[in-house]
């Protein structure tokens, strides 16, 4: 075993940390497990609260300028180059013996550092999303180049490569059949145990209107927003729907601002991740609204599914999604149920919320348990 007091861990996450709560949860889980941790990422440009580790004594976060919508391709490329070169330089000074990077967009500094400067450094890779070979063909030239480095060298030299669920890791293995099964892992996106936000007694459903909530990004192309909003309005006040969203297109924002305010409320400033448990606990049902418009979304069990459950909300998801199916629950509560979003009028929400004869089963999906396996692997020599 490697003495953790000698373990220097580097984490490369090109996308702003604040946009990806699972990586923030991982950093918070690290605590004082390692002698020194350096995180390389970009500053968020969405006016989100800047992430600060819970126990920052040995964790140092280096942030670089992030690309913005409307910037020229040349300026965006300069920012990519700046991130890669300065991250590499900091790696050379830091000399980590363990390195974890997220997504192909973070691969280049890891490749150069391990290939040419420290081949003994152990490599760990995680993907928030599954990207098929066809998906990569639609990406920027730089990301396609980074992915080529992964296929040619990084994958074969990685100790750990993870996706968020069993379906995604199976697809990934089919894309890269030369990889060994013991390299491939599953690391779901669960919330921390602090999300168990309950009173001393099991929360009972509010008397009166059924209260629904959706937290996340929205578009007409990728979510069943219109279908659910129209259904809520047709219930005449028996169902209320609150929406908290940061990433919203202008047409979606205009649509939501035109809805009947008594039934549907849109909070365009969203809500910070750490503030969500006390908010979510005020609702009855949390919604997942993604359409199955590609393989990644179809087989997605999103963060919100587990965050809603941690706060004792029932979860309704579109029946075209395959990712939530393993978590479907009908004989205990909170329930996880499919709904036909293309025929919402046929959805019997009275039956969906009925808990007659059901027993309470609190959520068991928490990130500390998931990340314990990763930290154990990082700690091993």
Secondary structure by P-SEA (a helix, b strand, c coil): ccccccbbbbbbbcccccccaaaaaaaaaccccccbbbbbbbbbcccccbbbbcccccbbbbbcccccccccaaaaaaaaaaaaaaaaaaaaaacccbbbbccccccaaaaaaaacccccbbbbbbbcccccaaaaaaccaaaaaaaaaaaacccccccbbbcccaaaaaaaaaaccccccccbbbbccccccccccccccccccccccbbbbbbbbbbccccaaaaaaaaaaaccccbbbbbbbccccaaaaaaaaaccccccccccccccccccaaaaaaccbbbbbbccccccccccccaaaaaaaaabbbbbcccccccccccccccccccccccccccccccccccccccccbbbbcccccccccaaaaaaaaacc
